[in-house]
Amino acid sequence: MECLISFRKMQGLTRAEVALKLGVSHSLYEKIELGDRKPSRSFMEKFKRTFPSFDMNIFFDEGLHEECS
């Protein structure tokens, strides 16, 4: 998901750092970021608590995906 990649880079974080902040494995976060795995509800809740300014709509509307890049 390009939006996740862009957001992470704007925060100045590595994938491993985001995964650590979320309390998920690096490989899980990487798979979600690359679009190889869909985020679970639990993941989305953790993400929203950790990064409240992030627009969670990208998890529901793939059309927003291109607007974020």
CORLIN-V497904 format. One record per backbone hydrogen bond with DSSP energy under -0.5 kcal/mol. NH is the residue of the N-H (numbers start at 1). CO is the residue of the C=O. If there is no record, write none. Layout:
BEGIN
nh->NH co->CO
nh->NH co->CO
END
This chain:
BEGIN
nh->4 co->1
nh->5 co->1
nh->6 co->2
nh->7 co->3
nh->8 co->4
nh->9 co->5
nh->10 co->6
nh->11 co->7
nh->12 co->9
nh->13 co->8
nh->18 co->14
nh->19 co->15
nh->20 co->16
nh->21 co->17
nh->22 co->18
nh->23 co->19
nh->24 co->19
nh->29 co->25
nh->30 co->26
nh->31 co->27
nh->32 co->28
nh->33 co->29
nh->34 co->30
nh->35 co->31
nh->35 co->32
nh->36 co->31
nh->37 co->31
nh->44 co->40
nh->45 co->41
nh->46 co->42
nh->47 co->43
nh->48 co->44
nh->49 co->45
nh->50 co->46
nh->51 co->47
nh->54 co->51
nh->56 co->54
nh->58 co->55
nh->59 co->56
nh->60 co->57
nh->61 co->57
nh->62 co->60
nh->64 co->61
nh->65 co->62
nh->66 co->63
nh->67 co->63
nh->68 co->64
nh->69 co->65
nh->69 co->66
END
